[in-house]
Amino acid sequence: MIVDVLKKYVEKKIGVNIHGTGHIYEVQLIVAANDHFTVVTEDGENTYHIPYSHIAYIVENPNGVREGTFLFRIKTELPVFIRLSPQLQYTAY
């Protein structure tokens, strides 16, 4: 289960593409609950509670995640990267 993977990284820095696919944000994982995980941004300003249903996949590498190819290559020293699925947002006019 996803929660079992994430529990290993509670109180550690991980990477999450919070605001779109092109950038990894370094965040601290503070909760790995049964239905969601919670992270705090580096500056401590925002806390995100993200349901597991929003995860596309998780990449683990103790030496730092290396993921993707060519222009979208991700290189980080972080041991975990969580890629969130794109979410549709509707705005009423």
DSSP file (Angstrom, degrees, kcal/mol; ACC not computed):
  #  RESIDUE AA STRUCTURE BP1 BP2  ACC     N-H-->O    O-->H-N    N-H-->O    O-->H-N    TCO  KAPPA ALPHA  PHI   PSI    X-CA   Y-CA   Z-CA
    1    1 A M     >        0   0    0      0, 0.0     4,-1.3     0, 0.0     3,-0.5   0.000 360.0 360.0 360.0 153.5    0.0    0.0    0.0
    2    2 A I  H  >  +     0   0    0      1,-0.2     4,-2.5     2,-0.2     3,-0.3   0.884 360.0  59.7 -59.9 -40.5    1.1    3.6   -0.6
    3    3 A V  H  > S+     0   0    0      1,-0.2     4,-2.2     2,-0.2    -1,-0.2   0.871 101.8  54.3 -59.9 -36.3    0.9    4.4    3.1
    4    4 A D  H  > S+     0   0    0     -3,-0.5     4,-0.6     2,-0.2    -1,-0.2   0.874 109.4  47.7 -65.8 -37.3    3.5    1.8    3.8
    5    5 A V  H >< S+     0   0    0     -4,-1.3     3,-0.8    -3,-0.3     4,-0.2   0.943 115.2  44.6 -66.0 -47.8    5.9    3.3    1.3
    6    6 A L  H >< S+     0   0    0     -4,-2.5     3,-2.2     1,-0.2     4,-0.3   0.798  97.3  71.5 -72.4 -29.1    5.4    6.8    2.6
    7    7 A K  H >< S+     0   0    0     -4,-2.2     3,-1.0     1,-0.3    -1,-0.2   0.808  90.3  63.3 -57.5 -28.7    5.7    6.0    6.4
    8    8 A K  T << S+     0   0    0     -3,-0.8    -1,-0.3    -4,-0.6    -2,-0.2   0.713 106.5  44.6 -65.5 -19.8    9.4    5.3    5.9
    9    9 A Y  T X  S+     0   0    0     -3,-2.2     3,-2.0    -4,-0.2    20,-0.4   0.289  75.8 135.0-112.9   8.6    9.8    9.0    4.9
   10   10 A V  T <  S+     0   0    0     -3,-1.0    20,-0.2    -4,-0.3     3,-0.1  -0.380  79.6  17.5 -61.0 136.7    7.7   10.8    7.6
   11   11 A E  T 3  S+     0   0    0     18,-3.6     2,-0.3     1,-0.3    -1,-0.3   0.581 110.8 105.2  73.0  14.4    9.7   13.8    9.0
   12   12 A K  S <  S-     0   0    0     -3,-2.0    17,-2.4    17,-0.4     2,-0.3  -0.810  78.4 -98.7-118.8 163.0   12.0   13.7    5.9
   13   13 A K  E     +A   28   0A   0     -2,-0.3     2,-0.3    15,-0.2    67,-0.3  -0.632  47.0 166.6 -79.3 134.9   12.4   15.8    2.8
   14   14 A I  E     -A   27   0A   0     13,-2.8    13,-2.6    -2,-0.3     2,-0.4  -0.848  32.5-111.3-136.2 173.9   10.7   14.5   -0.3
   15   15 A G  E     +Ab  26  81A   0     65,-2.3    67,-2.9    -2,-0.3     2,-0.3  -0.923  31.9 171.6-113.6 138.7    9.8   15.9   -3.8
   16   16 A V  E     -Ab  25  82A   0      9,-1.9     9,-2.6    -2,-0.4     2,-1.7  -0.996  35.5-133.2-142.5 137.4    6.3   16.5   -5.0
   17   17 A N    >   +     0   0    0     65,-1.4     3,-0.9    -2,-0.3    67,-0.2  -0.559  41.7 162.9 -87.1  73.3    5.1   18.3   -8.2
   18   18 A I  T 3   +     0   0    0     -2,-1.7    -1,-0.2     1,-0.3     2,-0.1   0.884  68.4  35.6 -62.8 -43.7    2.5   20.3   -6.3
   19   19 A H  T 3  S-     0   0    0      4,-0.3    -1,-0.3     1,-0.2     2,-0.2  -0.276 127.8 -43.5-111.8  47.3    1.9   23.0   -8.9
   20   20 A G    X   -     0   0    0     -3,-0.9     3,-0.5     1,-0.1    -1,-0.2  -0.511  69.8 -73.0 118.2 173.3    2.1   21.1  -12.2
   21   21 A T  T 3  S+     0   0    0      1,-0.2    -1,-0.1    -2,-0.2    -3,-0.0   0.686 110.3  66.9 -81.8 -19.2    4.3   18.6  -13.9
   22   22 A G  T 3  S+     0   0    0     -3,-0.2     2,-0.4     1,-0.1    -1,-0.2   0.558  95.2  48.8 -86.6  -8.2    7.4   20.6  -14.7
   23   23 A H    <   -     0   0    0     -3,-0.5     2,-0.5    51,-0.0    -4,-0.3  -0.992  63.1-144.2-139.5 135.6    8.8   21.4  -11.2
   24   24 A I        -     0   0    0     -2,-0.4     2,-0.5    -7,-0.1    -7,-0.2  -0.834  17.7-152.1 -93.2 129.8    9.6   19.3   -8.1
   25   25 A Y  E     -A   16   0A   0     -9,-2.6    -9,-1.9    -2,-0.5     2,-0.6  -0.891  13.8-131.5-100.8 130.9    9.0   21.1   -4.9
   26   26 A E  E     +A   15   0A   0     -2,-0.5    16,-0.8   -11,-0.2     2,-0.3  -0.729  42.3 163.0 -80.9 120.8   11.1   20.0   -1.9
   27   27 A V  E     -AC  14  41A   0    -13,-2.6   -13,-2.8    -2,-0.6     2,-0.6  -0.859  39.6-114.0-134.1 164.7    8.7   19.5    1.0
   28   28 A Q  E     -AC  13  40A   0     12,-2.6    12,-2.0    -2,-0.3     2,-0.6  -0.920  25.2-136.1-104.5 126.7    8.7   17.8    4.3
   29   29 A L  E     + C   0  39A   0    -17,-2.4   -18,-3.6    -2,-0.6   -17,-0.4  -0.697  32.5 165.5 -78.2 121.0    6.4   14.8    4.7
   30   30 A I  E     +     0   0A   0      8,-2.8     2,-0.4    -2,-0.6     9,-0.2   0.650  59.9  29.5-113.1 -20.5    4.7   15.2    8.1
   31   31 A V  E     - C   0  38A   0      7,-1.5     7,-2.2     2,-0.0     2,-0.4  -0.997  44.9-176.6-142.8 136.7    1.8   12.7    7.9
   32   32 A A  E     + C   0  37A   0     -2,-0.4     5,-0.2     5,-0.2   -25,-0.1  -0.786  29.3 172.1-126.4  86.5    1.2    9.4    6.0
   33   33 A A        -     0   0    0      3,-1.9   -26,-0.1    -2,-0.4    -2,-0.0  -0.192  48.0 -95.6 -87.2-179.3   -2.4    8.6    7.0
   34   34 A N  S    S+     0   0    0      1,-0.2   -31,-0.2    -2,-0.0   -32,-0.1   0.772 120.2  20.9 -70.5 -26.1   -4.6    5.8    5.6
   35   35 A D  S    S+     0   0    0      1,-0.2    17,-1.7   -32,-0.1    18,-0.4   0.490 128.6  13.4-122.7  -6.4   -6.3    8.0    2.9
   36   36 A H  E     - D   0  51A   0     15,-0.3    -3,-1.9    16,-0.1     2,-0.3  -0.970  58.4-132.4-157.7 168.2   -3.9   11.0    2.4
   37   37 A F  E     -CD  32  50A   0     13,-2.4    13,-3.1    -2,-0.3     2,-0.4  -0.947  17.4-144.9-127.0 155.5   -0.5   12.4    3.0
   38   38 A T  E     +CD  31  49A   0     -7,-2.2    -8,-2.8    -2,-0.3    -7,-1.5  -0.970  16.8 179.8-125.1 133.0    0.5   15.8    4.4
   39   39 A V  E     -CD  29  48A   0      9,-2.4     9,-3.0    -2,-0.4     2,-0.4  -0.931  16.6-146.6-129.6 154.3    3.5   17.9    3.4
   40   40 A V  E     -CD  28  47A   0    -12,-2.0   -12,-2.6    -2,-0.3     7,-0.2  -0.973  26.7-117.0-119.9 135.6    4.8   21.3    4.4
   41   41 A T  E >   -C   27   0A   0      5,-2.4     3,-1.8    -2,-0.4   -14,-0.2  -0.226  30.7-104.9 -67.3 160.2    6.6   23.6    2.0
   42   42 A E  T 3  S+     0   0    0    -16,-0.8    -1,-0.1     1,-0.3   -15,-0.1   0.858 122.1  49.8 -54.0 -40.3   10.3   24.6    2.6
   43   43 A D  T 3  S-     0   0    0      1,-0.1    -1,-0.3     3,-0.0    -2,-0.1   0.543 108.1-126.3 -80.0  -5.2    9.3   28.1    3.7
   44   44 A G  S <  S+     0   0    0     -3,-1.8    -2,-0.1     2,-0.2    -1,-0.1   0.517  78.4 115.4  76.4   4.2    6.7   26.7    6.1
   45   45 A E        +     0   0    0      1,-0.1     2,-0.4    -5,-0.0    -1,-0.1   0.900  69.8  38.9 -74.8 -41.2    4.0   28.9    4.6
   46   46 A N        -     0   0    0      2,-0.0    -5,-2.4     0, 0.0     2,-0.4  -0.895  57.8-161.9-120.6 142.3    1.7   26.2    3.1
   47   47 A T  E     -D   40   0A   0     -2,-0.4     2,-0.5    -7,-0.2    -7,-0.2  -0.980  14.3-158.5-116.3 130.1    0.6   22.8    4.3
   48   48 A Y  E     -D   39   0A   0     -9,-3.0    -9,-2.4    -2,-0.4     2,-0.6  -0.938   9.1-164.5-114.1 128.7   -0.9   20.4    1.7
   49   49 A H  E     -D   38   0A   0     -2,-0.5   -11,-0.2   -11,-0.2    -2,-0.0  -0.947  20.2-173.7-108.9 109.6   -3.2   17.5    2.5
   50   50 A I  E     -D   37   0A   0    -13,-3.1   -13,-2.4    -2,-0.6     2,-0.1  -0.914  19.8-132.2-116.5 122.2   -3.2   15.3   -0.6
   51   51 A P  E >   -D   36   0A   0      0, 0.0     3,-2.1     0, 0.0   -15,-0.3  -0.419  21.5-123.2 -69.0 145.8   -5.4   12.3   -1.1
   52   52 A Y  G >  S+     0   0    0    -17,-1.7     3,-1.9     1,-0.3   -16,-0.1   0.758 107.3  74.0 -59.9 -24.6   -3.7    9.1   -2.4
   53   53 A S  G 3  S+     0   0    0    -18,-0.4    -1,-0.3     1,-0.3   -17,-0.1   0.666  89.4  60.8 -64.1 -14.5   -6.1    9.1   -5.3
   54   54 A H  G <  S+     0   0    0     -3,-2.1    31,-3.3    30,-0.1     2,-0.5   0.485  81.4 104.0 -89.8  -3.7   -4.2   12.1   -6.8
   55   55 A I  E <   -E   84   0A   0     -3,-1.9    29,-0.3    29,-0.3     3,-0.1  -0.670  43.9-177.5 -84.3 126.9   -0.9   10.1   -7.0
   56   56 A A  E     -     0   0A   0     27,-2.9     2,-0.3    -2,-0.5    28,-0.2   0.894  69.8 -36.8 -81.7 -48.4    0.1    9.0  -10.5
   57   57 A Y  E     -E   83   0A   0     26,-1.5    26,-2.5     2,-0.0     2,-0.4  -0.979  49.8-126.9-166.5 167.8    3.2    7.2   -9.2
   58   58 A I  E     -E   82   0A   0     -2,-0.3     2,-0.4    24,-0.2    24,-0.2  -0.978  16.2-158.7-123.9 136.2    6.1    7.2   -6.6
   59   59 A V  E     -E   81   0A   0     22,-2.8    22,-2.5    -2,-0.4     2,-0.4  -0.965   8.8-168.1-115.1 131.2    9.8    6.9   -7.5
   60   60 A E  E     +E   80   0A   0     -2,-0.4    20,-0.2    20,-0.2     3,-0.0  -0.957  18.5 154.0-118.8 138.1   12.3    5.8   -4.8
   61   61 A N    >   -     0   0    0     18,-2.6     3,-2.4    -2,-0.4     4,-0.1  -0.746  31.1-153.2-159.4 111.4   16.0    6.0   -5.0
   62   62 A P  T 3  S+     0   0    0      0, 0.0     3,-0.1     0, 0.0    18,-0.1   0.735 100.2  54.0 -59.9 -20.9   18.2    6.2   -1.9
   63   63 A N  T 3  S-     0   0    0      1,-0.2    15,-0.1    16,-0.1     2,-0.0   0.364 132.1 -73.5 -91.9   4.8   20.9    8.0   -4.0
   64   64 A G    <   -     0   0    0     -3,-2.4    -1,-0.2    15,-0.1    13,-0.2   0.168  57.1 -81.1 107.0 133.3   18.5   10.6   -5.3
   65   65 A V        -     0   0    0     13,-2.1    11,-2.0    -6,-0.1     2,-0.5  -0.428  37.5-176.0 -70.8 132.6   15.7   10.3   -7.8
   66   66 A R  E     +F   75   0B   0      9,-0.2     2,-0.3    -2,-0.2     9,-0.2  -0.976  23.1 159.8-125.7 112.7   16.6   10.4  -11.5
   67   67 A E  E     +F   74   0B   0      7,-2.1     7,-3.5    -2,-0.5     2,-0.1  -0.985  30.0  16.4-143.1 144.4   13.5   10.2  -13.5
   68   68 A G  S    S-     0   0    0     -2,-0.3     2,-0.3     5,-0.2     5,-0.2  -0.257  71.3 -90.2  90.4-177.4   12.3   11.0  -17.1
   69   69 A T    >   -     0   0    0      4,-0.1     3,-1.9    -2,-0.1     4,-0.0  -0.956  66.1 -28.8-137.4 154.7   14.1   11.7  -20.3
   70   70 A F  G >  S+     0   0    0     -2,-0.3     3,-1.4     1,-0.3     0, 0.0  -0.117 127.8  10.0  47.1-115.8   15.7   14.6  -22.2
   71   71 A L  G 3  S+     0   0    0      1,-0.3    -1,-0.3     3,-0.0    -3,-0.0   0.783 134.6  47.5 -66.5 -27.6   13.9   17.9  -21.6
   72   72 A F  G <  S+     0   0    0     -3,-1.9    -1,-0.3     2,-0.1     2,-0.3   0.042  79.1 141.6-104.1  26.9   11.8   16.6  -18.7
   73   73 A R    <   -     0   0    0     -3,-1.4     2,-0.5    -5,-0.2    -5,-0.2  -0.515  37.0-155.1 -71.4 130.1   14.7   14.9  -16.9
   74   74 A I  E     +F   67   0B   0     -7,-3.5    -7,-2.1    -2,-0.3     2,-0.4  -0.933  14.5 178.0-109.7 127.2   14.4   15.2  -13.1
   75   75 A K  E     +F   66   0B   0     -2,-0.5     2,-0.3    -9,-0.2    -9,-0.2  -0.993  15.0 151.2-128.5 124.3   17.6   15.0  -11.0
   76   76 A T        -     0   0    0    -11,-2.0    -2,-0.0    -2,-0.4   -61,-0.0  -0.977  50.0-134.2-148.0 158.3   17.4   15.4   -7.3
   77   77 A E  S    S+     0   0    0     -2,-0.3   -13,-0.1   -13,-0.2   -11,-0.1   0.456  75.3 111.6 -88.7  -3.9   19.1   14.3   -4.1
   78   78 A L        -     0   0    0    -13,-0.2   -13,-2.1     1,-0.1    -2,-0.2  -0.486  67.6-140.2 -73.6 140.9   15.8   13.6   -2.6
   79   79 A P  S    S+     0   0    0      0, 0.0   -18,-2.6     0, 0.0     2,-0.4   0.654  82.8  38.8 -77.4 -14.7   15.1    9.8   -2.0
   80   80 A V  E     - E   0  60A   0    -67,-0.3   -65,-2.3   -20,-0.2     2,-0.4  -0.997  57.8-172.2-139.6 139.0   11.4   10.0   -3.0
   81   81 A F  E     -bE  15  59A   0    -22,-2.5   -22,-2.8    -2,-0.4     2,-0.6  -0.996   8.6-160.8-129.5 127.5    9.5   11.8   -5.7
   82   82 A I  E     -bE  16  58A   0    -67,-2.9   -65,-1.4    -2,-0.4     2,-0.7  -0.934   6.0-157.2-107.9 118.5    5.7   11.7   -5.9
   83   83 A R  E     - E   0  57A   0    -26,-2.5   -27,-2.9    -2,-0.6   -26,-1.5  -0.863  11.8-149.3 -96.6 119.9    4.2   12.6   -9.2
   84   84 A L  E     - E   0  55A   0     -2,-0.7   -29,-0.3   -29,-0.3     3,-0.1  -0.630  19.7-112.0 -86.1 145.1    0.6   13.8   -8.8
   85   85 A S        -     0   0    0    -31,-3.3   -65,-0.1    -2,-0.3     2,-0.1  -0.437  43.2 -93.1 -69.1 147.7   -1.9   13.2  -11.6
   86   86 A P        -     0   0    0      0, 0.0     2,-0.4     0, 0.0    -1,-0.1  -0.407  43.6-147.7 -60.9 138.2   -3.1   16.4  -13.4
   87   87 A Q        -     0   0    0     -2,-0.1     2,-0.3    -3,-0.1   -33,-0.0  -0.923   5.2-132.7-113.0 134.5   -6.2   17.7  -11.9
   88   88 A L        -     0   0    0     -2,-0.4     2,-0.4     2,-0.0     0, 0.0  -0.663  19.0-162.7 -83.6 138.1   -9.0   19.4  -13.8
   89   89 A Q        -     0   0    0     -2,-0.3     2,-0.4     2,-0.0    -2,-0.0  -0.985   1.4-157.9-123.3 132.2  -10.3   22.6  -12.3
   90   90 A Y        -     0   0    0     -2,-0.4     2,-0.5     2,-0.0    -2,-0.0  -0.890   3.3-161.9-109.8 137.5  -13.6   24.2  -13.4
   91   91 A T        -     0   0    0     -2,-0.4     2,-0.4     2,-0.0    -2,-0.0  -0.973  12.3-139.8-120.1 129.5  -14.4   27.8  -12.9
   92   92 A A              0   0    0     -2,-0.5    -2,-0.0     1,-0.1     0, 0.0  -0.704 360.0 360.0 -85.5 135.7  -18.0   29.2  -13.0
   93   93 A Y              0   0    0     -2,-0.4    -1,-0.1     0, 0.0    -2,-0.0   0.414 360.0 360.0-101.6 360.0  -18.4   32.5  -14.8
